[in-house]
Every structure is written in C-alpha cells, then in structure tokens.
Amino acid sequence: MLAHLQPLVLFGWLLLAVTCFASWRWGGRPERSGATLVLAITVGFALAGYLLDKEVMRAVYLLLDGILALGLLLLALRHATRWLGVAVLLQGVQFSLHAYYLVAARRYDSLYALVNNLVSLGVLFCLLAGSILAWRWRKTSSVAAK
C-alpha cells in the first residue's frame, strides 16, 4: 500500500502529470487523445494493483496493455504521426512482455521492472515530443500565415 509513496513512483506520477498537461496545453488533437488514453490506462494500472488475486491482477495488466496498444494503433492509423508510430511499437513490446510473463507463469522480476519502466518512459517521451512538435508546427504555421 505504501509503494505508491516511494520517491521513484511519485516522480513517475509527476512525469505523467507534466506530460499530460503539456499535451493538453500545447499538443494537437492526437496528442490530447493520446494523453487522455495514457492517463486513463495508468490510473487503471494503479487501481488494478489493489486486486487481491495476483493472477487476476496479471490478466488485468495484460488487458490494460492491450487496450492501450489498440488505442494508440487506432490513433496512429487516424493521424499518422511519427511519435504515435514509435509509441505503438513500444507498446507492442510492453504487451509482449506482459503476455510472456503471464503465459510462462513467471514471477515479476527485475528484468520485468526494467523493461516495463523503460517502455512506459519511452511512451511518455514520445507523447511529450509529439506535443512539442505540434506546438512548433502551429507556431511556424501562424508566422507563415502573417
């Protein structure tokens, strides 16, 4: 229960909040949609961590990763931006990681934690980069229109 108060976890939530704020403030429609999707799934992961049955929790993790991957894929098909393409690839790695650990009935270990955290960080950086690029594109478009 106190795991959510560790400094690294709090830093992750802060990074998520900053990325979502930047996406909603400076990003375009795909960035805002992506930020909403990532935030909703992350809250789902936090709530799923309170499940008492660990096998059900692992299945819920896989389901949430699948929903995030599908959501990002649909966004990528609709908007065709580079950051979404990279985020979809990273989320595919994440989904494969969860599927492997679930099917092999392996306990979560340090390799799982490392890959899981790096992929999540990569998706956040893709979202932040997309927001910055959308803001720069809007800024140069408004200057060129004048």
Buried (B, 14 or more C-beta within 10 A) or exposed (E): EEEEEEEEEEEBEEBBEEBBEBBBEBBBEBBBBBBBBBBEBBEBBEEBEEBEEEEEBBBBBBEBBBBBBBBBBBBBEEBEBEBBBBBBBBBBBBBBBBEEBBEEEEEEEEEBEEBBEEBBEBBBBBBBBBBBBBBEEEEEEEEEEE
